[in-house]
């Protein structure tokens, strides 16, 4: 298989493409690239291209019926200040799908888009002082 990293994307199946566009562009800093709602749109944040496929899109039609329930996969967005992001999203009326979790690599929380697709907001731990 030939590798095309500039063409790597993640596809999320959504019921309402316009609602998904609004969620990602309003709350998570994505910019709209292409919109042909109600079938499809793609939004971009840095190197991540997120494909938003509505029920009539070719991407949705190719999905087997037994794969219709969401998995545990999610996109992972690095943020500078997780506490600020949580406060900003809460003030916009969004809820979270997990509690704030801290580990040796950093802190994270999960938010879901209007269709339940998960987004992990992650703040890396500060580097250890090498002294």
DSSP file (Angstrom, degrees, kcal/mol; ACC not computed):
  #  RESIDUE AA STRUCTURE BP1 BP2  ACC     N-H-->O    O-->H-N    N-H-->O    O-->H-N    TCO  KAPPA ALPHA  PHI   PSI    X-CA   Y-CA   Z-CA
    1    1 A X              0   0    0      0, 0.0     2,-0.3     0, 0.0     0, 0.0   0.000 360.0 360.0 360.0 132.9    0.0    0.0    0.0
    2    2 A X        -     0   0    0      1,-0.0     2,-0.4     2,-0.0     0, 0.0  -0.644 360.0-128.6 -79.5 133.5    1.4    3.4   -0.9
    3    3 A X        +     0   0    0     -2,-0.3     2,-0.2     1,-0.0     3,-0.1  -0.697  27.7 176.4 -87.3 133.2    1.4    5.8    2.0
    4    4 A X    >   +     0   0    0     -2,-0.4     3,-2.4     1,-0.1     4,-0.1  -0.661   3.0 173.0-131.2  75.0   -0.2    9.3    1.5
    5    5 A X  G >  S+     0   0    0      1,-0.3     3,-1.4    -2,-0.2    -1,-0.1   0.792  77.0  62.8 -60.2 -27.8    0.1   11.0    5.0
    6    6 A X  G 3  S+     0   0    0      1,-0.3    -1,-0.3    -3,-0.1    -3,-0.0   0.627 105.4  48.5 -70.7  -9.7   -1.1   14.3    3.6
    7    7 A X  G <  S+     0   0    0     -3,-2.4    -1,-0.3     2,-0.1     2,-0.2   0.244  80.4 125.5-111.1  10.8   -4.4   12.5    2.8
    8    8 A X    <   +     0   0    0     -3,-1.4    41,-0.5    -4,-0.1     2,-0.3  -0.537  33.0 160.7 -74.6 135.1   -4.9   10.8    6.2
    9    9 A X        -     0   0    0     -2,-0.2     2,-0.4    39,-0.1    41,-0.2  -0.913  36.6-126.8-145.3 168.1   -8.3   11.5    7.8
   10   10 A X  E     -a   50   0A   0     39,-2.0    41,-3.4    -2,-0.3     2,-0.5  -0.983  23.1-147.5-119.1 135.5  -10.7   10.3   10.4
   11   11 A X  E     -a   51   0A   0     -2,-0.4     2,-0.4    39,-0.2    41,-0.2  -0.902  12.0-172.7-107.0 129.4  -14.3    9.6    9.5
   12   12 A X  E     -a   52   0A   0     39,-3.2    41,-2.4    -2,-0.5     2,-0.5  -0.978  20.0-136.9-114.3 132.5  -17.2   10.1   11.9
   13   13 A X  E     -a   53   0A   0     -2,-0.4     2,-0.3    39,-0.2    41,-0.2  -0.777  31.2-179.9 -86.9 127.8  -20.7    9.0   10.9
   14   14 A X        -     0   0    0     39,-2.7    41,-0.2    -2,-0.5     3,-0.2  -0.911  35.0-143.9-129.9 153.9  -23.2   11.6   12.0
   15   15 A X  S    S+     0   0    0     -2,-0.3     2,-0.5     1,-0.3    40,-0.3   0.804  97.1  33.1 -82.9 -32.7  -27.0   12.0   11.7
   16   16 A X     >  -     0   0    0      1,-0.1     4,-2.1    38,-0.1    -1,-0.3  -0.911  63.1-170.4-132.4 103.1  -26.9   15.7   11.1
   17   17 A X  H  > S+     0   0    0     -2,-0.5     4,-2.7    21,-0.4     5,-0.2   0.890  89.1  52.7 -62.2 -41.4  -24.0   17.1    9.1
   18   18 A X  H  > S+     0   0    0      1,-0.2     4,-2.4     2,-0.2    -1,-0.2   0.901 109.2  49.1 -63.5 -40.1  -24.9   20.8    9.8
   19   19 A X  H  > S+     0   0    0      2,-0.2     4,-2.3     1,-0.2    -1,-0.2   0.891 111.7  49.7 -64.6 -39.0  -25.0   20.1   13.6
   20   20 A X  H  X S+     0   0    0     -4,-2.1     4,-2.5     2,-0.2     5,-0.3   0.914 109.3  51.2 -66.5 -42.7  -21.6   18.4   13.4
   21   21 A X  H  X S+     0   0    0     -4,-2.7     4,-2.6     1,-0.2     5,-0.4   0.949 111.4  48.1 -57.0 -48.9  -20.1   21.3   11.5
   22   22 A X  H  X S+     0   0    0     -4,-2.4     4,-2.4     1,-0.2     5,-0.4   0.910 111.7  50.2 -59.5 -44.0  -21.4   23.7   14.1
   23   23 A X  H  X>S+     0   0    0     -4,-2.3     4,-2.2     1,-0.2     5,-0.6   0.956 115.9  39.4 -60.0 -53.1  -20.1   21.6   17.0
   24   24 A X  H  X5S+     0   0    0     -4,-2.5     6,-2.0     1,-0.2     4,-0.9   0.871 121.9  41.1 -70.5 -37.3  -16.6   21.2   15.7
   25   25 A X  H  <5S+     0   0    0     -4,-2.6     4,-0.4    -5,-0.3    -1,-0.2   0.859 121.5  40.5 -80.3 -34.4  -16.2   24.7   14.3
   26   26 A X  H  <5S+     0   0    0     -4,-2.4    -3,-0.2    -5,-0.4    -2,-0.2   0.904 130.1  21.4 -78.3 -42.9  -17.8   26.5   17.2
   27   27 A X  H  <5S+     0   0    0     -4,-2.2    -3,-0.2    -5,-0.4    -2,-0.1   0.740 126.5  37.5-103.1 -25.4  -16.5   24.6   20.2
   28   28 A X  S  <<S-     0   0    0     -4,-0.9    -3,-0.2    -5,-0.6    -4,-0.1   0.290 100.2-108.8-121.5  11.6  -13.3   22.8   19.1
   29   29 A X        +     0   0    0     -4,-0.4    -4,-0.2     1,-0.2     2,-0.2   0.669  65.0 144.3  77.2  17.3  -11.4   25.2   16.8
   30   30 A X        -     0   0    0     -6,-2.0     2,-0.4    15,-0.1    15,-0.2  -0.525  40.0-140.2 -81.6 156.5  -11.9   23.3   13.5
   31   31 A X  E     -B   44   0A   0     13,-2.8    13,-2.7    -2,-0.2     2,-0.3  -0.935  23.4-109.0-115.0 145.5  -12.4   25.2   10.3
   32   32 A X  E     +B   43   0A   0     -2,-0.4    11,-0.2    11,-0.2     3,-0.1  -0.549  37.6 170.6 -73.1 129.8  -14.8   24.2    7.6
   33   33 A X  E     +     0   0A   0      9,-2.7     2,-0.3     1,-0.4    10,-0.2   0.821  66.8   2.5-102.0 -54.1  -13.1   22.8    4.5
   34   34 A X  E     -B   42   0A   0      8,-1.6     8,-2.3     2,-0.0     2,-0.4  -0.997  59.0-172.4-138.9 139.4  -16.0   21.4    2.4
   35   35 A X  E     +B   41   0A   0     -2,-0.3     6,-0.2     6,-0.2    -3,-0.0  -0.941  22.4 151.8-137.9 117.1  -19.8   21.3    3.0
   36   36 A X  E >>  -B   40   0A   0      4,-3.1     3,-1.4    -2,-0.4     4,-1.0  -0.389  47.4-148.4-131.8  52.8  -22.3   19.4    0.9
   37   37 A X  T 34  +     0   0    0      1,-0.3    -2,-0.1     2,-0.2     4,-0.0  -0.312  69.8  33.8 -62.7 146.0  -24.8   18.8    3.6
   38   38 A X  T 34 S+     0   0    0    -23,-0.1   -21,-0.4     3,-0.0    -1,-0.3  -0.984 129.5  36.8 -92.6   4.1  -26.8   16.7    4.3
   39   39 A X  T <4 S-     0   0    0     -3,-1.4    15,-3.2     1,-0.2     2,-0.3   0.906 119.1 -10.4 -83.0 -41.2  -24.5   14.1    2.9
   40   40 A X  E  <  +BC  36  53A   0     -4,-1.0    -4,-3.1    13,-0.2     2,-0.3  -0.997  45.7 168.3-160.7 152.5  -21.0   15.2    3.8
   41   41 A X  E     -BC  35  52A   0     11,-1.4    11,-3.2    -2,-0.3     2,-0.4  -0.949  17.7-148.5-155.9 160.3  -18.6   17.8    5.2
   42   42 A X  E     -BC  34  51A   0     -8,-2.3    -9,-2.7    -2,-0.3    -8,-1.6  -1.000   9.4-167.3-134.7 142.6  -15.0   17.9    6.3
   43   43 A X  E     -BC  32  50A   0      7,-2.2     7,-3.1    -2,-0.4     2,-0.4  -0.891   9.0-149.3-123.6 153.1  -13.4   20.1    8.9
   44   44 A X  E     +BC  31  49A   0    -13,-2.7   -13,-2.8    -2,-0.3     2,-0.3  -0.966  18.6 175.0-130.7 138.6   -9.8   20.7    9.6
   45   45 A X  E >  S- C   0  48A   0      3,-2.4     3,-2.2    -2,-0.4   -15,-0.1  -0.903  71.0 -51.6-139.4 111.1   -7.7   21.5   12.7
   46   46 A X  T 3  S-     0   0    0     -2,-0.3    -1,-0.1     1,-0.3     0, 0.0  -0.390 123.8 -16.7  57.1-131.2   -4.0   21.5   12.1
   47   47 A X  T 3  S+     0   0    0     -3,-0.1     2,-0.6    -2,-0.1    -1,-0.3   0.530 116.6 100.3 -81.9  -3.8   -3.0   18.2   10.4
   48   48 A X  E <   - C   0  45A   0     -3,-2.2    -3,-2.4   -39,-0.1     2,-0.6  -0.722  50.4-170.7 -89.9 122.7   -6.3   16.5   11.3
   49   49 A X  E     - C   0  44A   0     -2,-0.6   -39,-2.0   -41,-0.5     2,-0.6  -0.962   9.6-159.9-108.6 118.3   -9.0   16.3    8.6
   50   50 A X  E     -aC  10  43A   0     -7,-3.1    -7,-2.2    -2,-0.6     2,-0.5  -0.890   5.0-149.9-105.5 119.2  -12.3   15.1   10.1
   51   51 A X  E     -aC  11  42A   0    -41,-3.4   -39,-3.2    -2,-0.6     2,-0.7  -0.777   5.9-160.6 -90.2 124.1  -14.8   13.6    7.6
   52   52 A X  E     -aC  12  41A   0    -11,-3.2   -11,-1.4    -2,-0.5     2,-0.6  -0.894  11.9-170.5-109.3 103.6  -18.4   14.1    8.7
   53   53 A X  E     -aC  13  40A   0    -41,-2.4   -39,-2.7    -2,-0.7   -13,-0.2  -0.852   8.3-149.3-105.5 119.2  -20.5   11.6    6.8
   54   54 A X    >   -     0   0    0    -15,-3.2     3,-1.8    -2,-0.6     6,-0.4  -0.191  38.8 -88.9 -75.2 173.6  -24.3   11.8    7.0
   55   55 A X  T 3  S+     0   0    0    -40,-0.3   -16,-0.1     1,-0.3   -40,-0.1   0.765 126.4  47.0 -58.3 -28.7  -26.6    8.8    6.7
   56   56 A X  T 3  S+     0   0    0    -18,-0.3    -1,-0.3     4,-0.1   -17,-0.1   0.433  88.6 111.6 -94.5   1.4  -26.9    9.0    2.9
   57   57 A X  S <> S-     0   0    0     -3,-1.8     4,-2.2   -18,-0.3     5,-0.2  -0.305  79.1-117.5 -73.5 159.1  -23.1    9.4    2.3
   58   58 A X  H  > S+     0   0    0      1,-0.2     4,-1.5     2,-0.2    -1,-0.1   0.867 114.9  57.6 -63.6 -35.2  -21.1    6.7    0.6
   59   59 A X  H  4 S+     0   0    0      1,-0.2     4,-0.3     2,-0.2    -1,-0.2   0.899 109.4  44.0 -62.1 -40.9  -19.0    6.4    3.8
   60   60 A X  H >4 S+     0   0    0     -6,-0.4     3,-1.4     1,-0.2    -2,-0.2   0.894 110.5  54.3 -70.9 -39.6  -22.1    5.6    5.9
   61   61 A X  H 3< S+     0   0    0     -4,-2.2    -1,-0.2     1,-0.3    -2,-0.2   0.783 103.4  57.5 -66.2 -25.6  -23.5    3.2    3.3
   62   62 A X  T 3< S+     0   0    0     -4,-1.5     2,-0.4    -5,-0.2    -1,-0.3   0.560  84.3 101.9 -81.0  -7.2  -20.3    1.2    3.3
   63   63 A X  S <  S-     0   0    0     -3,-1.4     5,-0.1    -4,-0.3    -3,-0.0  -0.651  77.4-121.8 -82.8 125.0  -20.6    0.5    7.1
   64   64 A X    >   -     0   0    0     -2,-0.4     3,-1.9     1,-0.1    -1,-0.1  -0.312  21.0-118.5 -62.7 148.7  -21.9   -2.9    8.0
   65   65 A X  G >  S+     0   0    0      1,-0.3     3,-1.5     2,-0.2     4,-0.1   0.846 112.9  58.9 -56.9 -36.8  -25.0   -3.0   10.1
   66   66 A X  G 3  S+     0   0    0      1,-0.3    -1,-0.3     2,-0.1     3,-0.3   0.538 100.4  58.4 -74.7  -3.5  -23.3   -4.8   13.0
   67   67 A X  G <  S+     0   0    0     -3,-1.9    -1,-0.3     1,-0.1    -2,-0.2   0.160  73.9 104.3-105.2  16.7  -20.8   -1.9   13.2
   68   68 A X    <   +     0   0    0     -3,-1.5     2,-0.3     2,-0.1    -1,-0.1   0.731  59.3  83.6 -74.7 -22.0  -23.5    0.8   13.8
   69   69 A X  S    S-     0   0    0     -3,-0.3     2,-0.0    -4,-0.1     0, 0.0  -0.616  91.2-104.4 -83.5 142.5  -22.8    1.1   17.5
   70   70 A X        -     0   0    0     -2,-0.3    -1,-0.1     1,-0.1    -2,-0.1  -0.303  33.4-144.9 -66.2 146.7  -20.0    3.5   18.5
   71   71 A X        -     0   0    0     -4,-0.1    -1,-0.1     2,-0.1    -4,-0.0  -0.078  31.6 -94.2 -91.6-163.1  -16.7    2.0   19.6
   72   72 A X  S    S+     0   0    0     -2,-0.1     2,-0.1     2,-0.0    -2,-0.1   0.311  85.6 115.9 -99.4   7.3  -14.3    3.3   22.1
   73   73 A X        +     0   0    0     46,-0.0    45,-0.5     0, 0.0     2,-0.3  -0.352  38.0 167.8 -73.7 157.6  -12.2    5.2   19.6
   74   74 A X  E     -d  118   0B   0     43,-0.1     2,-0.2    -2,-0.1    45,-0.2  -0.983  37.6-103.3-162.0 157.7  -11.9    8.9   19.7
   75   75 A X  E     -d  119   0B   0     43,-1.5    45,-3.2    -2,-0.3     2,-0.5  -0.611  34.3-139.2 -83.9 156.0   -9.9   11.8   18.2
   76   76 A X  E     -d  120   0B   0     -2,-0.2     2,-0.5    43,-0.2    45,-0.2  -0.965  17.3-172.0-124.2 113.5   -7.3   13.3   20.6
   77   77 A X  E     -d  121   0B   0     43,-3.3    45,-2.7    -2,-0.5     2,-0.4  -0.936  16.5-140.7-112.3 125.2   -6.9   17.1   20.7
   78   78 A X  E     -d  122   0B   0     -2,-0.5     2,-0.3    43,-0.2    45,-0.2  -0.685  22.9-171.5 -83.4 132.5   -4.0   18.6   22.6
   79   79 A X        -     0   0    0     43,-2.7    45,-0.3    -2,-0.4     3,-0.3  -0.887  27.2-137.3-123.0 154.7   -4.9   21.8   24.5
   80   80 A X  S    S+     0   0    0     -2,-0.3     2,-0.4     1,-0.3    -1,-0.1   0.874  96.8  20.5 -77.9 -38.7   -2.8   24.3   26.4
   81   81 A X     >  -     0   0    0      1,-0.1     4,-2.0    41,-0.0    -1,-0.3  -0.859  61.9-174.2-137.8  98.9   -5.0   24.7   29.5
   82   82 A X  H  > S+     0   0    0     -2,-0.4     4,-2.7    -3,-0.3     5,-0.2   0.866  86.1  56.3 -63.4 -38.6   -7.5   21.9   30.1
   83   83 A X  H  > S+     0   0    0      1,-0.2     4,-2.3     2,-0.2    -1,-0.2   0.917 108.5  47.6 -61.4 -42.6   -9.2   23.8   33.0
   84   84 A X  H  > S+     0   0    0      2,-0.2     4,-2.6     1,-0.2    -1,-0.2   0.905 112.0  50.1 -63.1 -41.6   -9.9   26.8   30.7
   85   85 A X  H  X S+     0   0    0     -4,-2.0     4,-2.6     2,-0.2     5,-0.2   0.911 110.5  49.4 -64.5 -42.2  -11.3   24.5   28.0
   86   86 A X  H  X S+     0   0    0     -4,-2.7     4,-2.5     1,-0.2     5,-0.2   0.937 113.2  46.7 -62.0 -46.0  -13.6   22.7   30.4
   87   87 A X  H  X S+     0   0    0     -4,-2.3     4,-2.3    -5,-0.2    -2,-0.2   0.910 112.9  49.6 -62.5 -42.4  -14.9   26.0   31.8
   88   88 A X  H  X S+     0   0    0     -4,-2.6     4,-0.9     2,-0.2    -2,-0.2   0.921 113.9  44.5 -63.3 -44.9  -15.4   27.4   28.2
   89   89 A X  H  <>S+     0   0    0     -4,-2.6     5,-2.5     2,-0.2     3,-0.2   0.879 112.4  51.7 -70.3 -37.6  -17.3   24.3   27.0
   90   90 A X  H ><5S+     0   0    0     -4,-2.5     3,-1.9    -5,-0.2    -1,-0.2   0.913 107.5  53.0 -62.9 -41.7  -19.4   24.1   30.2
   91   91 A X  H 3<5S+     0   0    0     -4,-2.3    -1,-0.2     1,-0.3    -2,-0.2   0.753 104.8  56.3 -67.1 -21.5  -20.4   27.8   29.8
   92   92 A X  T 3<5S-     0   0    0     -4,-0.9    -1,-0.3    -3,-0.2    -2,-0.2   0.405 125.2-105.3 -86.3   1.5  -21.5   26.9   26.2
   93   93 A X  T < 5S+     0   0    0     -3,-1.9     2,-0.3     1,-0.3    -3,-0.2   0.591  72.3 142.8  89.3  11.2  -23.8   24.3   27.7
   94   94 A X      < -     0   0    0     -5,-2.5    -1,-0.3     1,-0.0     2,-0.2  -0.627  35.9-150.0 -87.7 145.1  -21.8   21.2   26.8
   95   95 A X        -     0   0    0     -2,-0.3    17,-0.5    17,-0.1     2,-0.3  -0.590  13.9-121.3-103.5 171.7  -21.6   18.2   29.1
   96   96 A X        -     0   0    0     -2,-0.2    15,-0.3    15,-0.2     3,-0.0  -0.847   2.8-148.8-117.0 151.6  -18.7   15.7   29.4
   97   97 A X  S    S+     0   0    0     13,-2.7     2,-0.3    -2,-0.3    14,-0.2   0.437  83.1  27.3 -97.1  -2.7  -18.7   11.9   29.0
   98   98 A X  S    S-     0   0    0     12,-0.9     2,-0.2     3,-0.0     3,-0.1  -0.962  82.1-104.8-147.6 164.7  -16.0   11.3   31.6
   99   99 A X        -     0   0    0     -2,-0.3     2,-0.3     1,-0.1    11,-0.2  -0.464  57.4 -81.4 -78.2 164.4  -14.6   12.8   34.7
  100  100 A X        -     0   0    0     -2,-0.2     2,-0.4     9,-0.1     9,-0.2  -0.563  53.1-160.9 -66.4 127.8  -11.2   14.6   34.5
  101  101 A X  E     -E  108   0B   0      7,-2.9     7,-2.7    -2,-0.3     2,-0.4  -0.950   6.4-164.3-118.8 134.0   -8.5   12.0   34.6
  102  102 A X  E     +E  107   0B   0     -2,-0.4     2,-0.3     5,-0.2     5,-0.2  -0.937  16.7 156.5-119.1 142.5   -4.9   12.6   35.5
  103  103 A X  E >   -E  106   0B   0      3,-2.7     3,-0.8    -2,-0.4    -2,-0.0  -0.835  58.9 -78.6-147.1-176.3   -1.9   10.3   34.9
  104  104 A X  T 3  S+     0   0    0     -2,-0.3     3,-0.1     1,-0.2    21,-0.1   0.769 127.2  48.8 -64.2 -24.6    1.8   10.6   34.5
  105  105 A X  T 3  S-     0   0    0      1,-0.3    20,-2.4    19,-0.1     2,-0.3   0.654 123.1 -78.9 -89.4 -15.7    1.5   11.8   30.9
  106  106 A X  E <   -EF 103 124B   0     -3,-0.8    -3,-2.7    18,-0.3     2,-0.3  -0.984  52.8 -59.6 152.0-162.4   -1.1   14.5   31.5
  107  107 A X  E     +EF 102 123B   0     16,-2.5    16,-2.8    -2,-0.3     2,-0.3  -0.907  43.9 179.0-124.0 149.6   -4.8   15.2   32.1
  108  108 A X  E     -EF 101 122B   0     -7,-2.7    -7,-2.9    -2,-0.3     2,-0.3  -0.981  14.0-174.0-149.0 158.4   -7.8   14.4   29.9
  109  109 A X  E     - F   0 121B   0     12,-1.6    12,-2.7    -2,-0.3     2,-0.4  -0.977  22.6-129.2-148.0 151.2  -11.5   14.6   29.7
  110  110 A X  E     + F   0 120B   0     -2,-0.3   -13,-2.7    10,-0.2   -12,-0.9  -0.873  21.2 179.7-108.1 137.1  -14.0   13.3   27.1
  111  111 A X  E     - F   0 119B   0      8,-2.5     8,-2.7    -2,-0.4     2,-0.4  -0.933  18.4-139.0-124.8 152.3  -16.7   15.3   25.3
  112  112 A X  E     - F   0 118B   0    -17,-0.5     6,-0.2    -2,-0.3   -17,-0.1  -0.887  10.5-128.8-114.9 145.4  -19.1   13.9   22.7
  113  113 A X    >   -     0   0    0      4,-2.5     3,-2.4    -2,-0.4   -93,-0.1  -0.236  50.2 -81.3 -76.2 177.7  -20.3   15.5   19.5
  114  114 A X  T 3  S+     0   0    0      1,-0.3    -1,-0.1   -95,-0.1   -94,-0.1   0.701 133.3  48.1 -58.4 -18.3  -24.1   15.6   18.8
  115  115 A X  T 3  S-     0   0    0      2,-0.1    -1,-0.3   -99,-0.1     3,-0.1   0.335 122.3-101.4-103.3   6.8  -24.0   12.0   17.6
  116  116 A X    <   +     0   0    0     -3,-2.4     2,-0.2     1,-0.3    -2,-0.1   0.467  69.7 149.1  90.2   1.4  -22.0   10.6   20.5
  117  117 A X        -     0   0    0   -104,-0.1    -4,-2.5     1,-0.1    -1,-0.3  -0.535  47.1-120.8 -69.0 133.5  -18.6   10.4   18.7
  118  118 A X  E     -dF  74 112B   0    -45,-0.5   -43,-1.5    -2,-0.2     2,-0.4  -0.499  26.3-170.9 -86.1 145.0  -15.9   11.0   21.4
  119  119 A X  E     -dF  75 111B   0     -8,-2.7    -8,-2.5   -45,-0.2     2,-0.6  -0.995  12.9-149.5-130.1 124.5  -13.3   13.7   21.5
  120  120 A X  E     -dF  76 110B   0    -45,-3.2   -43,-3.3    -2,-0.4     2,-0.6  -0.847   3.6-157.5 -95.7 123.7  -10.5   13.6   24.0
  121  121 A X  E     -dF  77 109B   0    -12,-2.7   -12,-1.6    -2,-0.6     2,-0.4  -0.907  21.0-173.2 -97.7 125.1   -9.2   16.9   25.2
  122  122 A X  E     -dF  78 108B   0    -45,-2.7   -43,-2.7    -2,-0.6     2,-0.6  -0.972  22.4-167.9-131.1 129.1   -5.7   16.3   26.6
  123  123 A X  E     - F   0 107B   0    -16,-2.8   -16,-2.5    -2,-0.4   -43,-0.1  -0.965  28.6-131.4-112.9 114.9   -3.2   18.6   28.4
  124  124 A X  E     - F   0 106B   0     -2,-0.6   -18,-0.3   -45,-0.3   -19,-0.1  -0.255  27.9-101.7 -62.4 151.1    0.3   17.0   28.5
  125  125 A X        -     0   0    0    -20,-2.4    -1,-0.1     1,-0.1     2,-0.1  -0.386  44.7 -96.0 -66.6 149.5    2.1   17.0   31.9
  126  126 A X        -     0   0    0      1,-0.1    -1,-0.1    -3,-0.1     3,-0.1  -0.428  50.1 -97.1 -64.7 142.0    4.7   19.6   32.3
  127  127 A X        -     0   0    0      1,-0.1    -1,-0.1    -2,-0.1     2,-0.1  -0.314  43.8-105.3 -60.8 144.2    8.2   18.3   31.5
  128  128 A X        -     0   0    0      1,-0.1     2,-0.5    -3,-0.1    -1,-0.1  -0.412  35.4-103.8 -69.0 146.0   10.1   17.1   34.6
  129  129 A X        -     0   0    0      1,-0.1    -1,-0.1    -2,-0.1    -3,-0.0  -0.606  27.7-148.1 -70.4 120.2   13.0   19.4   35.8
  130  130 A X              0   0    0     -2,-0.5    -1,-0.1     1,-0.3    -2,-0.1   0.487 360.0 360.0 -74.1  -0.1   16.2   17.6   34.6
  131  131 A X              0   0    0      0, 0.0    -1,-0.3     0, 0.0    -2,-0.1   0.522 360.0 360.0 -68.6 360.0   18.2   18.9   37.5
